[in-house]
């Protein structure tokens, strides 16, 4: 998955989270949060749908871009401080609370 994200130039950072569903406790599903600076909302939506079809994902996933909801701050506060992928040379913000 990291190689696929590295090939996707608009992705600055990405976080992958396993989601537990009460309705299907035996199935794994994931949320993929991506930071996509400089893209229009329409382009972000299209790229997220493309990433959901990525064979590198460990199972079914919903891709969402970080912005209005959830915000980058929301993602960082919810134990997702270490991204799955970060663009080389991208300055990492300090941890929340430091």
Backbone atoms as SQL, in Angstrom:
CREATE TABLE atoms (id INTEGER PRIMARY KEY, chain TEXT, resi INTEGER, resn TEXT, atom TEXT, x REAL, y REAL, z REAL);
INSERT INTO atoms VALUES
  (1, 'A', 1, 'UNK', 'N', 0.829, -1.188, 0.000),
  (2, 'A', 1, 'UNK', 'CA', 0.000, 0.000, 0.000),
  (3, 'A', 1, 'UNK', 'C', 0.871, 1.248, 0.000),
  (4, 'A', 2, 'UNK', 'N', 1.970, 1.223, 0.740),
  (5, 'A', 2, 'UNK', 'CA', 2.842, 2.391, 0.794),
  (6, 'A', 2, 'UNK', 'C', 3.420, 2.725, -0.582),
  (7, 'A', 3, 'UNK', 'N', 3.774, 1.713, -1.359),
  (8, 'A', 3, 'UNK', 'CA', 4.282, 1.962, -2.710),
  (9, 'A', 3, 'UNK', 'C', 3.210, 2.592, -3.592),
  (10, 'A', 4, 'UNK', 'N', 1.989, 2.115, -3.474),
  (11, 'A', 4, 'UNK', 'CA', 0.895, 2.682, -4.265),
  (12, 'A', 4, 'UNK', 'C', 0.654, 4.138, -3.892),
  (13, 'A', 5, 'UNK', 'N', 0.702, 4.437, -2.603),
  (14, 'A', 5, 'UNK', 'CA', 0.507, 5.823, -2.159),
  (15, 'A', 5, 'UNK', 'C', 1.668, 6.704, -2.612),
  (16, 'A', 6, 'UNK', 'N', 2.882, 6.168, -2.644),
  (17, 'A', 6, 'UNK', 'CA', 4.040, 6.936, -3.095),
  (18, 'A', 6, 'UNK', 'C', 3.913, 7.292, -4.577),
  (19, 'A', 7, 'UNK', 'N', 3.282, 6.438, -5.352),
  (20, 'A', 7, 'UNK', 'CA', 3.074, 6.711, -6.784),
  (21, 'A', 7, 'UNK', 'C', 1.960, 7.724, -7.023),
  (22, 'A', 8, 'UNK', 'N', 1.142, 7.935, -6.034),
  (23, 'A', 8, 'UNK', 'CA', 0.003, 8.847, -6.147),
  (24, 'A', 8, 'UNK', 'C', 0.446, 10.229, -5.654),
  (25, 'A', 9, 'UNK', 'N', 0.915, 11.063, -6.557),
  (26, 'A', 9, 'UNK', 'CA', 1.543, 12.347, -6.208),
  (27, 'A', 9, 'UNK', 'C', 0.682, 13.273, -5.352),
  (28, 'A', 10, 'UNK', 'N', -0.641, 13.336, -5.524),
  (29, 'A', 10, 'UNK', 'CA', -1.413, 14.264, -4.694),
  (30, 'A', 10, 'UNK', 'C', -1.461, 13.906, -3.209),
  (31, 'A', 11, 'UNK', 'N', -1.157, 12.658, -2.846),
  (32, 'A', 11, 'UNK', 'CA', -1.262, 12.234, -1.443),
  (33, 'A', 11, 'UNK', 'C', -0.056, 12.740, -0.653),
  (34, 'A', 12, 'UNK', 'N', -0.321, 13.612, 0.327),
  (35, 'A', 12, 'UNK', 'CA', 0.747, 14.109, 1.198),
  (36, 'A', 12, 'UNK', 'C', 0.974, 13.137, 2.355),
  (37, 'A', 13, 'UNK', 'N', -0.105, 12.697, 2.998),
  (38, 'A', 13, 'UNK', 'CA', -0.030, 11.728, 4.092),
  (39, 'A', 13, 'UNK', 'C', -1.273, 10.854, 4.043),
  (40, 'A', 14, 'UNK', 'N', -1.148, 9.661, 4.629),
  (41, 'A', 14, 'UNK', 'CA', -2.282, 8.738, 4.677),
  (42, 'A', 14, 'UNK', 'C', -2.242, 7.934, 5.973),
  (43, 'A', 15, 'UNK', 'N', -3.424, 7.662, 6.503),
  (44, 'A', 15, 'UNK', 'CA', -3.580, 6.862, 7.722),
  (45, 'A', 15, 'UNK', 'C', -4.565, 5.737, 7.418),
  (46, 'A', 16, 'UNK', 'N', -4.259, 4.525, 7.861),
  (47, 'A', 16, 'UNK', 'CA', -5.146, 3.383, 7.677),
  (48, 'A', 16, 'UNK', 'C', -5.584, 2.898, 9.047),
  (49, 'A', 17, 'UNK', 'N', -6.893, 2.779, 9.227),
  (50, 'A', 17, 'UNK', 'CA', -7.467, 2.411, 10.523),
  (51, 'A', 17, 'UNK', 'C', -8.419, 1.238, 10.329),
  (52, 'A', 18, 'UNK', 'N', -8.279, 0.232, 11.178),
  (53, 'A', 18, 'UNK', 'CA', -9.240, -0.870, 11.152),
  (54, 'A', 18, 'UNK', 'C', -10.481, -0.455, 11.915),
  (55, 'A', 19, 'UNK', 'N', -11.619, -0.700, 11.341),
  (56, 'A', 19, 'UNK', 'CA', -12.908, -0.331, 11.943),
  (57, 'A', 19, 'UNK', 'C', -13.626, -1.608, 12.369),
  (58, 'A', 20, 'UNK', 'N', -14.058, -1.642, 13.618),
  (59, 'A', 20, 'UNK', 'CA', -14.829, -2.777, 14.117),
  (60, 'A', 20, 'UNK', 'C', -16.310, -2.461, 13.976),
  (61, 'A', 21, 'UNK', 'N', -17.019, -3.331, 13.303),
  (62, 'A', 21, 'UNK', 'CA', -18.461, -3.163, 13.108),
  (63, 'A', 21, 'UNK', 'C', -19.209, -4.166, 13.976),
  (64, 'A', 22, 'UNK', 'N', -20.092, -3.665, 14.814),
  (65, 'A', 22, 'UNK', 'CA', -20.875, -4.573, 15.664),
  (66, 'A', 22, 'UNK', 'C', -21.720, -5.523, 14.835),
  (67, 'A', 23, 'UNK', 'N', -22.196, -5.046, 13.703),
  (68, 'A', 23, 'UNK', 'CA', -23.065, -5.872, 12.863),
  (69, 'A', 23, 'UNK', 'C', -22.330, -7.048, 12.220),
  (70, 'A', 24, 'UNK', 'N', -21.021, -6.872, 11.980),
  (71, 'A', 24, 'UNK', 'CA', -20.210, -7.901, 11.335),
  (72, 'A', 24, 'UNK', 'C', -18.877, -8.046, 12.080),
  (73, 'A', 25, 'UNK', 'N', -18.896, -8.554, 13.305),
  (74, 'A', 25, 'UNK', 'CA', -17.665, -8.605, 14.103),
  (75, 'A', 25, 'UNK', 'C', -16.581, -9.504, 13.511),
  (76, 'A', 26, 'UNK', 'N', -16.947, -10.434, 12.652),
  (77, 'A', 26, 'UNK', 'CA', -15.980, -11.359, 12.078),
  (78, 'A', 26, 'UNK', 'C', -15.325, -10.811, 10.805),
  (79, 'A', 27, 'UNK', 'N', -15.796, -9.680, 10.292),
  (80, 'A', 27, 'UNK', 'CA', -15.255, -9.103, 9.060),
  (81, 'A', 27, 'UNK', 'C', -14.368, -7.911, 9.375),
  (82, 'A', 28, 'UNK', 'N', -13.291, -7.805, 8.651),
  (83, 'A', 28, 'UNK', 'CA', -12.401, -6.653, 8.789),
  (84, 'A', 28, 'UNK', 'C', -12.786, -5.610, 7.746),
  (85, 'A', 29, 'UNK', 'N', -12.822, -4.367, 8.159),
  (86, 'A', 29, 'UNK', 'CA', -12.990, -3.277, 7.215),
  (87, 'A', 29, 'UNK', 'C', -12.120, -2.118, 7.695),
  (88, 'A', 30, 'UNK', 'N', -11.829, -1.209, 6.805),
  (89, 'A', 30, 'UNK', 'CA', -10.837, -0.181, 7.088),
  (90, 'A', 30, 'UNK', 'C', -11.315, 1.193, 6.640),
  (91, 'A', 31, 'UNK', 'N', -10.746, 2.209, 7.280),
  (92, 'A', 31, 'UNK', 'CA', -10.892, 3.595, 6.864),
  (93, 'A', 31, 'UNK', 'C', -9.510, 4.064, 6.433),
  (94, 'A', 32, 'UNK', 'N', -9.426, 4.638, 5.264),
  (95, 'A', 32, 'UNK', 'CA', -8.181, 5.199, 4.763),
  (96, 'A', 32, 'UNK', 'C', -8.364, 6.711, 4.702),
  (97, 'A', 33, 'UNK', 'N', -7.672, 7.431, 5.576),
  (98, 'A', 33, 'UNK', 'CA', -7.723, 8.890, 5.579),
  (99, 'A', 33, 'UNK', 'C', -6.522, 9.393, 4.789),
  (100, 'A', 34, 'UNK', 'N', -6.757, 10.311, 3.853),
  (101, 'A', 34, 'UNK', 'CA', -5.671, 10.849, 3.043),
  (102, 'A', 34, 'UNK', 'C', -5.683, 12.369, 3.086),
  (103, 'A', 35, 'UNK', 'N', -4.499, 12.938, 3.121),
  (104, 'A', 35, 'UNK', 'CA', -4.343, 14.388, 3.033),
  (105, 'A', 35, 'UNK', 'C', -4.026, 14.704, 1.576),
  (106, 'A', 36, 'UNK', 'N', -4.891, 15.496, 0.945),
  (107, 'A', 36, 'UNK', 'CA', -4.772, 15.797, -0.481),
  (108, 'A', 36, 'UNK', 'C', -4.762, 17.308, -0.712),
  (109, 'A', 37, 'UNK', 'N', -3.673, 17.976, -0.375),
  (110, 'A', 37, 'UNK', 'CA', -3.644, 19.424, -0.560),
  (111, 'A', 37, 'UNK', 'C', -3.619, 19.804, -2.041),
  (112, 'A', 38, 'UNK', 'N', -4.276, 20.899, -2.340),
  (113, 'A', 38, 'UNK', 'CA', -4.217, 21.436, -3.701),
  (114, 'A', 38, 'UNK', 'C', -5.180, 20.838, -4.701),
  (115, 'A', 39, 'UNK', 'N', -6.038, 19.912, -4.293),
  (116, 'A', 39, 'UNK', 'CA', -7.017, 19.331, -5.208),
  (117, 'A', 39, 'UNK', 'C', -8.402, 19.908, -4.924),
  (118, 'A', 40, 'UNK', 'N', -9.232, 19.945, -5.954),
  (119, 'A', 40, 'UNK', 'CA', -10.626, 20.343, -5.754),
  (120, 'A', 40, 'UNK', 'C', -11.358, 19.201, -5.059),
  (121, 'A', 41, 'UNK', 'N', -12.487, 19.515, -4.449),
  (122, 'A', 41, 'UNK', 'CA', -13.265, 18.464, -3.779),
  (123, 'A', 41, 'UNK', 'C', -13.672, 17.361, -4.749),
  (124, 'A', 42, 'UNK', 'N', -13.998, 17.720, -5.981),
  (125, 'A', 42, 'UNK', 'CA', -14.390, 16.719, -6.978),
  (126, 'A', 42, 'UNK', 'C', -13.223, 15.780, -7.279),
  (127, 'A', 43, 'UNK', 'N', -12.025, 16.343, -7.438),
  (128, 'A', 43, 'UNK', 'CA', -10.839, 15.509, -7.694),
  (129, 'A', 43, 'UNK', 'C', -10.500, 14.649, -6.478),
  (130, 'A', 44, 'UNK', 'N', -10.674, 15.201, -5.277),
  (131, 'A', 44, 'UNK', 'CA', -10.437, 14.424, -4.054),
  (132, 'A', 44, 'UNK', 'C', -11.395, 13.243, -3.979),
  (133, 'A', 45, 'UNK', 'N', -12.662, 13.492, -4.282),
  (134, 'A', 45, 'UNK', 'CA', -13.670, 12.433, -4.259),
  (135, 'A', 45, 'UNK', 'C', -13.280, 11.318, -5.240),
  (136, 'A', 46, 'UNK', 'N', -12.928, 11.701, -6.461),
  (137, 'A', 46, 'UNK', 'CA', -12.564, 10.711, -7.478),
  (138, 'A', 46, 'UNK', 'C', -11.333, 9.909, -7.062),
  (139, 'A', 47, 'UNK', 'N', -10.341, 10.579, -6.505),
  (140, 'A', 47, 'UNK', 'CA', -9.127, 9.876, -6.077),
  (141, 'A', 47, 'UNK', 'C', -9.422, 8.921, -4.926),
  (142, 'A', 48, 'UNK', 'N', -10.273, 9.331, -4.002),
  (143, 'A', 48, 'UNK', 'CA', -10.646, 8.434, -2.891),
  (144, 'A', 48, 'UNK', 'C', -11.339, 7.184, -3.414),
  (145, 'A', 49, 'UNK', 'N', -12.230, 7.325, -4.388),
  (146, 'A', 49, 'UNK', 'CA', -12.898, 6.149, -4.943),
  (147, 'A', 49, 'UNK', 'C', -11.888, 5.237, -5.627),
  (148, 'A', 50, 'UNK', 'N', -10.902, 5.828, -6.281),
  (149, 'A', 50, 'UNK', 'CA', -9.852, 5.037, -6.925),
  (150, 'A', 50, 'UNK', 'C', -9.016, 4.292, -5.882),
  (151, 'A', 51, 'UNK', 'N', -8.656, 4.964, -4.806),
  (152, 'A', 51, 'UNK', 'CA', -7.859, 4.323, -3.755),
  (153, 'A', 51, 'UNK', 'C', -8.616, 3.178, -3.082),
  (154, 'A', 52, 'UNK', 'N', -9.935, 3.288, -2.993),
  (155, 'A', 52, 'UNK', 'CA', -10.732, 2.207, -2.387),
  (156, 'A', 52, 'UNK', 'C', -10.621, 0.906, -3.180),
  (157, 'A', 53, 'UNK', 'N', -10.335, 1.008, -4.456),
  (158, 'A', 53, 'UNK', 'CA', -10.207, -0.179, -5.312),
  (159, 'A', 53, 'UNK', 'C', -8.782, -0.711, -5.369),
  (160, 'A', 54, 'UNK', 'N', -7.908, -0.142, -4.552),
  (161, 'A', 54, 'UNK', 'CA', -6.502, -0.517, -4.567),
  (162, 'A', 54, 'UNK', 'C', -6.307, -1.958, -4.080),
  (163, 'A', 55, 'UNK', 'N', -5.571, -2.756, -4.839),
  (164, 'A', 55, 'UNK', 'CA', -5.324, -4.134, -4.391),
  (165, 'A', 55, 'UNK', 'C', -4.394, -4.205, -3.183),
  (166, 'A', 56, 'UNK', 'N', -3.732, -3.109, -2.832),
  (167, 'A', 56, 'UNK', 'CA', -2.817, -3.115, -1.700),
  (168, 'A', 56, 'UNK', 'C', -3.494, -2.986, -0.348),
  (169, 'A', 57, 'UNK', 'N', -4.788, -2.711, -0.343),
  (170, 'A', 57, 'UNK', 'CA', -5.514, -2.605, 0.927),
  (171, 'A', 57, 'UNK', 'C', -5.735, -3.987, 1.526),
  (172, 'A', 58, 'UNK', 'N', -5.702, -4.097, 2.855),
  (173, 'A', 58, 'UNK', 'CA', -5.857, -5.417, 3.493),
  (174, 'A', 58, 'UNK', 'C', -7.283, -5.947, 3.492),
  (175, 'A', 59, 'UNK', 'N', -8.242, -5.173, 3.033),
  (176, 'A', 59, 'UNK', 'CA', -9.639, -5.588, 2.990),
  (177, 'A', 59, 'UNK', 'C', -10.500, -4.446, 2.496),
  (178, 'A', 60, 'UNK', 'N', -11.832, -4.590, 2.596),
  (179, 'A', 60, 'UNK', 'CA', -12.725, -3.516, 2.155),
  (180, 'A', 60, 'UNK', 'C', -12.415, -2.223, 2.906),
  (181, 'A', 61, 'UNK', 'N', -12.436, -1.105, 2.179),
  (182, 'A', 61, 'UNK', 'CA', -12.070, 0.171, 2.800),
  (183, 'A', 61, 'UNK', 'C', -12.928, 1.306, 2.262),
  (184, 'A', 62, 'UNK', 'N', -13.084, 2.307, 3.090),
  (185, 'A', 62, 'UNK', 'CA', -13.694, 3.570, 2.705),
  (186, 'A', 62, 'UNK', 'C', -12.592, 4.616, 2.794),
  (187, 'A', 63, 'UNK', 'N', -12.312, 5.302, 1.694),
  (188, 'A', 63, 'UNK', 'CA', -11.285, 6.332, 1.679),
  (189, 'A', 63, 'UNK', 'C', -11.945, 7.695, 1.858),
  (190, 'A', 64, 'UNK', 'N', -11.392, 8.488, 2.767),
  (191, 'A', 64, 'UNK', 'CA', -11.894, 9.828, 3.062),
  (192, 'A', 64, 'UNK', 'C', -10.728, 10.796, 3.057),
  (193, 'A', 65, 'UNK', 'N', -10.959, 12.015, 2.566),
  (194, 'A', 65, 'UNK', 'CA', -9.879, 12.989, 2.614),
  (195, 'A', 65, 'UNK', 'C', -10.006, 13.847, 3.855),
  (196, 'A', 66, 'UNK', 'N', -8.855, 14.190, 4.404),
  (197, 'A', 66, 'UNK', 'CA', -8.799, 15.035, 5.589),
  (198, 'A', 66, 'UNK', 'C', -9.068, 16.472, 5.171),
  (199, 'A', 67, 'UNK', 'N', -9.920, 17.120, 5.903),
  (200, 'A', 67, 'UNK', 'CA', -10.266, 18.495, 5.578),
  (201, 'A', 67, 'UNK', 'C', -11.277, 19.031, 6.555),
  (202, 'A', 68, 'UNK', 'N', -12.488, 19.201, 6.084),
  (203, 'A', 68, 'UNK', 'CA', -13.537, 19.762, 6.927),
  (204, 'A', 68, 'UNK', 'C', -13.990, 18.761, 7.986),
  (205, 'A', 69, 'UNK', 'N', -14.298, 17.558, 7.572),
  (206, 'A', 69, 'UNK', 'CA', -14.736, 16.532, 8.515),
  (207, 'A', 69, 'UNK', 'C', -14.335, 15.158, 7.967),
  (208, 'A', 70, 'UNK', 'N', -13.363, 14.516, 8.507),
  (209, 'A', 70, 'UNK', 'CA', -12.577, 14.886, 9.683),
  (210, 'A', 70, 'UNK', 'C', -11.488, 15.883, 9.304),
  (211, 'A', 71, 'UNK', 'N', -11.091, 16.684, 10.267),
  (212, 'A', 71, 'UNK', 'CA', -9.980, 17.602, 10.061),
  (213, 'A', 71, 'UNK', 'C', -8.674, 16.873, 10.349),
  (214, 'A', 72, 'UNK', 'N', -7.571, 17.454, 9.925),
  (215, 'A', 72, 'UNK', 'CA', -6.272, 16.852, 10.254),
  (216, 'A', 72, 'UNK', 'C', -6.087, 16.763, 11.763),
  (217, 'A', 73, 'UNK', 'N', -6.545, 17.779, 12.491),
  (218, 'A', 73, 'UNK', 'CA', -6.453, 17.753, 13.957),
  (219, 'A', 73, 'UNK', 'C', -7.240, 16.599, 14.553),
  (220, 'A', 74, 'UNK', 'N', -8.443, 16.331, 14.003),
  (221, 'A', 74, 'UNK', 'CA', -9.253, 15.199, 14.472),
  (222, 'A', 74, 'UNK', 'C', -8.488, 13.889, 14.296),
  (223, 'A', 75, 'UNK', 'N', -7.892, 13.724, 13.137),
  (224, 'A', 75, 'UNK', 'CA', -7.159, 12.493, 12.838),
  (225, 'A', 75, 'UNK', 'C', -5.981, 12.333, 13.793),
  (226, 'A', 76, 'UNK', 'N', -5.230, 13.394, 13.988),
  (227, 'A', 76, 'UNK', 'CA', -4.054, 13.316, 14.854),
  (228, 'A', 76, 'UNK', 'C', -4.423, 13.080, 16.313),
  (229, 'A', 77, 'UNK', 'N', -5.567, 13.586, 16.760),
  (230, 'A', 77, 'UNK', 'CA', -5.981, 13.394, 18.157),
  (231, 'A', 77, 'UNK', 'C', -6.504, 11.982, 18.418),
  (232, 'A', 78, 'UNK', 'N', -6.924, 11.279, 17.412),
  (233, 'A', 78, 'UNK', 'CA', -7.535, 9.963, 17.593),
  (234, 'A', 78, 'UNK', 'C', -6.515, 8.841, 17.424),
  (235, 'A', 79, 'UNK', 'N', -5.345, 9.016, 18.010),
  (236, 'A', 79, 'UNK', 'CA', -4.300, 7.989, 18.017),
  (237, 'A', 79, 'UNK', 'C', -3.772, 7.676, 16.627),
  (238, 'A', 80, 'UNK', 'N', -3.944, 8.565, 15.699),
  (239, 'A', 80, 'UNK', 'CA', -3.468, 8.327, 14.336),
  (240, 'A', 80, 'UNK', 'C', -2.295, 9.245, 14.026),
  (241, 'A', 81, 'UNK', 'N', -1.452, 9.453, 15.006),
  (242, 'A', 81, 'UNK', 'CA', -0.377, 10.425, 14.857),
  (243, 'A', 81, 'UNK', 'C', 0.694, 9.968, 13.874),
  (244, 'A', 82, 'UNK', 'N', 0.860, 8.667, 13.687),
  (245, 'A', 82, 'UNK', 'CA', 1.865, 8.162, 12.765),
  (246, 'A', 82, 'UNK', 'C', 1.187, 7.710, 11.474),
  (247, 'A', 83, 'UNK', 'N', 1.420, 8.438, 10.389),
  (248, 'A', 83, 'UNK', 'CA', 0.785, 8.055, 9.130),
  (249, 'A', 83, 'UNK', 'C', 1.343, 6.752, 8.560),
  (250, 'A', 84, 'UNK', 'N', 0.531, 6.052, 7.810),
  (251, 'A', 84, 'UNK', 'CA', 0.957, 4.876, 7.056),
  (252, 'A', 84, 'UNK', 'C', 1.941, 5.318, 5.974),
  (253, 'A', 85, 'UNK', 'N', 1.688, 6.490, 5.404),
  (254, 'A', 85, 'UNK', 'CA', 2.523, 7.027, 4.341),
  (255, 'A', 85, 'UNK', 'C', 2.672, 8.521, 4.549),
  (256, 'A', 86, 'UNK', 'N', 3.858, 9.039, 4.270),
  (257, 'A', 86, 'UNK', 'CA', 4.111, 10.471, 4.305),
  (258, 'A', 86, 'UNK', 'C', 5.052, 10.800, 3.156),
  (259, 'A', 87, 'UNK', 'N', 4.713, 11.814, 2.368),
  (260, 'A', 87, 'UNK', 'CA', 5.527, 12.221, 1.244),
  (261, 'A', 87, 'UNK', 'C', 6.938, 12.540, 1.711),
  (262, 'A', 88, 'UNK', 'N', 7.957, 12.061, 1.019),
  (263, 'A', 88, 'UNK', 'CA', 9.329, 12.392, 1.405),
  (264, 'A', 88, 'UNK', 'C', 9.527, 13.911, 1.422),
  (265, 'A', 89, 'UNK', 'N', 10.198, 14.392, 2.451),
  (266, 'A', 89, 'UNK', 'CA', 10.465, 15.819, 2.567),
  (267, 'A', 89, 'UNK', 'C', 9.338, 16.624, 3.176),
  (268, 'A', 90, 'UNK', 'N', 8.191, 15.992, 3.448),
  (269, 'A', 90, 'UNK', 'CA', 7.061, 16.703, 4.047),
  (270, 'A', 90, 'UNK', 'C', 7.348, 16.914, 5.521),
  (271, 'A', 91, 'UNK', 'N', 7.294, 18.150, 5.967),
  (272, 'A', 91, 'UNK', 'CA', 7.537, 18.446, 7.380),
  (273, 'A', 91, 'UNK', 'C', 6.367, 17.941, 8.209),
  (274, 'A', 92, 'UNK', 'N', 6.663, 17.119, 9.203),
  (275, 'A', 92, 'UNK', 'CA', 5.648, 16.546, 10.057),
  (276, 'A', 92, 'UNK', 'C', 5.309, 17.522, 11.174),
  (277, 'A', 93, 'UNK', 'N', 4.023, 17.771, 11.416),
  (278, 'A', 93, 'UNK', 'CA', 3.660, 18.649, 12.537),
  (279, 'A', 93, 'UNK', 'C', 3.995, 17.972, 13.861),
  (280, 'A', 94, 'UNK', 'N', 4.157, 18.792, 14.909),
  (281, 'A', 94, 'UNK', 'CA', 4.414, 18.244, 16.236),
  (282, 'A', 94, 'UNK', 'C', 3.204, 17.495, 16.743),
  (283, 'A', 95, 'UNK', 'N', 3.430, 16.609, 17.688),
  (284, 'A', 95, 'UNK', 'CA', 2.329, 15.859, 18.282),
  (285, 'A', 95, 'UNK', 'C', 1.398, 16.785, 19.024),
  (286, 'A', 96, 'UNK', 'N', 0.136, 16.438, 19.016),
  (287, 'A', 96, 'UNK', 'CA', -0.860, 17.224, 19.724),
  (288, 'A', 96, 'UNK', 'C', -0.526, 17.213, 21.205),
  (289, 'A', 97, 'UNK', 'N', -0.580, 18.374, 21.857),
  (290, 'A', 97, 'UNK', 'CA', -0.300, 18.452, 23.274),
  (291, 'A', 97, 'UNK', 'C', 1.148, 18.735, 23.609),
  (292, 'A', 98, 'UNK', 'N', 2.009, 18.886, 22.601),
  (293, 'A', 98, 'UNK', 'CA', 3.412, 19.185, 22.864),
  (294, 'A', 98, 'UNK', 'C', 3.657, 20.662, 22.715);
